[in-house]
Amino acid sequence: MREIEVRYRVADPASLLLALVARGIQFGEPVHQDDQAYAPIGWSFGDEKVGISFLFLRTVGSRHFFVLKKPTGNARTCLEYETEIVDREQMHQAILWMEFGPTVRVVKTRRTAVLDDISFHLDYLEGIGTFLEIERLVPGDGDGSAGRVQDELAEFVAALGVDVTRAAETYESLVRNAGNGRG
């Protein structure tokens, strides 16, 4: 599956929530999410991301997950694989032996909603701000539909009539550029 998403910086989270609720979108309770990002040894921020695998160790509550994302086409369209793991520290050591290094740590509070085949995430990143991420999972690995799907998701957000600004950067880049969350 490919995860195709758009992301927006949110000026007024309360107004955004009202607009989404008016469309029948109900968010769940907030959860704390702690992601340690990893990149291949030798890769640096500013280098090309498309075609490169990135790894994450994610903790949500007391559960831990191993995630692989590989951008295809652009940084907002990724092949994604995720599985739950038992021991975060052991997986961290395995990732280091796979010749990946820690880049940044992204800590956020996330509220999630689903409507049809679209997932909505309202994220508050510590030290960065609030973002709306909308994503759709589609089969395949690059049939050229990513741009069309991103356009459809962007049209949905524009129709909400709220003050948001599209953000092309990944959360990892936003955290790094803010000078937060190193390794």
C-alpha positions as CSV (number, residue, x, y, z in Angstrom):
1,M,0.0,0.0,0.0
2,R,1.0,3.6,-0.6
3,E,0.2,6.3,1.9
4,I,-0.7,9.5,0.0
5,E,-1.2,12.6,2.2
6,V,-1.4,16.3,2.4
7,R,-0.4,18.3,5.5
8,Y,-1.4,21.8,6.7
9,R,-0.3,24.1,9.4
10,V,-3.4,25.1,11.4
11,A,-3.8,28.7,12.6
12,D,-7.0,28.1,14.6
13,P,-7.5,24.4,15.7
14,A,-10.9,25.1,17.2
15,S,-12.3,26.5,14.0
16,L,-10.9,23.6,12.0
17,L,-12.5,21.1,14.4
18,L,-15.8,22.8,14.1
19,A,-15.6,22.7,10.3
20,L,-14.7,19.0,10.3
21,V,-17.4,18.1,12.8
22,A,-19.9,19.9,10.5
23,R,-18.9,17.4,7.8
24,G,-19.5,14.5,10.1
25,I,-15.9,13.9,11.1
26,Q,-15.5,12.9,14.8
27,F,-12.1,12.7,16.3
28,G,-11.0,10.2,18.9
29,E,-9.3,11.1,22.2
30,P,-5.8,12.5,22.0
31,V,-2.9,10.1,22.2
32,H,0.8,10.8,22.9
33,Q,3.1,9.6,20.1
34,D,6.9,9.5,20.3
35,D,8.8,8.7,17.1
36,Q,12.5,8.3,16.7
37,A,13.4,8.7,13.0
38,Y,16.3,7.0,11.3
39,A,18.0,7.5,8.0
40,P,20.6,5.4,6.1
41,I,24.2,6.2,7.2
42,G,25.5,8.9,4.8
43,W,22.1,10.5,4.1
44,S,21.7,14.1,5.3
45,F,18.7,16.5,5.5
46,G,18.6,18.3,2.2
47,D,19.5,15.1,0.3
48,E,16.9,13.5,-2.0
49,K,14.3,11.5,-0.1
50,V,12.5,9.8,-3.0
51,G,13.5,6.2,-3.3
52,I,15.2,6.1,0.1
53,S,13.9,4.0,3.0
54,F,13.5,5.7,6.3
55,L,12.8,3.9,9.6
56,F,10.9,4.9,12.7
57,L,10.5,3.5,16.2
58,R,7.1,4.7,17.4
59,T,5.7,4.5,20.9
60,V,2.0,5.1,21.4
61,G,1.0,4.7,25.1
62,S,2.8,1.5,26.1
63,R,2.9,0.0,22.6
64,H,5.9,0.1,20.3
65,F,6.0,-0.1,16.5
66,F,8.6,-0.4,13.8
67,V,7.8,1.6,10.7
68,L,9.4,1.8,7.3
69,K,8.5,4.6,4.9
70,K,9.9,4.9,1.4
71,P,8.9,8.1,-0.5
72,T,7.8,7.4,-4.1
73,G,7.3,10.4,-6.3
74,N,7.4,13.0,-3.5
75,A,7.9,13.1,0.3
76,R,4.2,13.0,0.9
77,T,3.6,9.8,-1.0
78,C,5.2,6.7,0.6
79,L,5.2,3.0,0.6
80,E,4.7,2.2,4.3
81,Y,5.0,-0.9,6.4
82,E,4.3,-1.0,10.1
83,T,4.4,-3.8,12.7
84,E,4.2,-3.9,16.5
85,I,7.3,-4.8,18.4
86,V,7.9,-6.0,21.9
87,D,11.2,-4.3,22.8
88,R,11.9,-0.8,21.5
89,E,15.6,-0.8,22.7
90,Q,16.3,-4.1,21.0
91,M,14.8,-2.9,17.8
92,H,16.9,0.3,18.1
93,Q,20.0,-1.7,18.3
94,A,19.0,-3.8,15.3
95,I,18.3,-0.6,13.3
96,L,21.8,0.6,14.1
97,W,23.3,-2.7,12.9
98,M,21.3,-2.3,9.7
99,E,23.4,0.9,9.1
100,F,20.7,3.4,9.9
101,G,21.4,6.3,12.2
102,P,19.0,8.4,14.4
103,T,18.1,11.7,12.9
104,V,15.3,13.5,15.0
105,R,12.7,12.7,17.5
106,V,9.2,13.8,16.8
107,V,6.9,14.0,19.8
108,K,3.3,14.8,19.2
109,T,-0.2,14.6,20.5
110,R,-2.5,13.1,17.9
111,R,-6.3,12.9,17.4
112,T,-7.5,10.7,14.6
113,A,-10.7,10.3,12.7
114,V,-11.7,8.3,9.7
115,L,-14.3,9.0,7.0
116,D,-14.8,6.5,4.3
117,D,-11.3,5.8,3.0
118,I,-9.7,9.0,4.3
119,S,-7.8,9.3,7.6
120,F,-7.6,12.6,9.4
121,H,-4.9,13.4,12.0
122,L,-4.9,16.5,14.1
123,D,-1.4,16.7,15.4
124,Y,0.2,19.1,17.9
125,L,4.0,18.9,17.6
126,E,5.8,20.0,20.7
127,G,7.6,23.3,20.0
128,I,6.3,23.4,16.4
129,G,2.5,23.9,16.3
130,T,-0.7,22.2,15.2
131,F,-1.1,20.4,11.8
132,L,-3.9,18.7,9.9
133,E,-2.7,15.6,8.0
134,I,-5.2,13.9,5.6
135,E,-4.2,10.6,4.0
136,R,-5.5,7.9,1.8
137,L,-4.0,4.4,1.4
138,V,-4.0,3.2,-2.2
139,P,-2.8,0.0,-3.7
140,G,0.3,-0.2,-5.8
141,D,3.7,1.4,-5.8
142,G,3.6,4.2,-8.3
143,D,0.8,4.3,-10.9
144,G,0.9,8.1,-11.3
145,S,-2.3,8.6,-9.2
146,A,-0.5,10.3,-6.2
147,G,-0.8,13.8,-7.6
148,R,-4.5,13.3,-8.4
149,V,-5.2,12.0,-4.9
150,Q,-3.2,14.8,-3.3
151,D,-5.3,17.3,-5.4
152,E,-8.5,15.7,-4.2
153,L,-7.5,15.9,-0.6
154,A,-6.4,19.5,-1.0
155,E,-9.7,20.4,-2.6
156,F,-11.5,18.9,0.5
157,V,-9.4,21.1,2.8
158,A,-9.9,24.2,0.7
159,A,-13.7,23.6,0.9
160,L,-13.6,23.8,4.7
161,G,-12.9,27.5,4.5
162,V,-10.5,27.6,7.5
163,D,-7.2,29.3,7.9
164,V,-4.6,26.7,7.0
165,T,-1.3,26.7,5.1
166,R,-0.1,23.8,3.1
167,A,3.2,22.3,4.5
168,A,5.3,20.3,2.1
169,E,7.9,19.4,4.7
170,T,7.9,16.2,6.7
171,Y,7.5,16.4,10.5
172,E,11.1,15.3,10.7
173,S,12.3,18.3,8.6
174,L,10.1,20.7,10.5
175,V,11.5,19.5,13.8
176,R,15.1,19.6,12.5
177,N,14.6,23.1,11.1
178,A,13.2,24.3,14.4
179,G,16.4,23.0,16.1
180,N,14.4,20.4,18.2
181,G,14.6,16.7,18.8
182,R,18.1,15.6,17.7
183,G,18.5,11.8,18.0
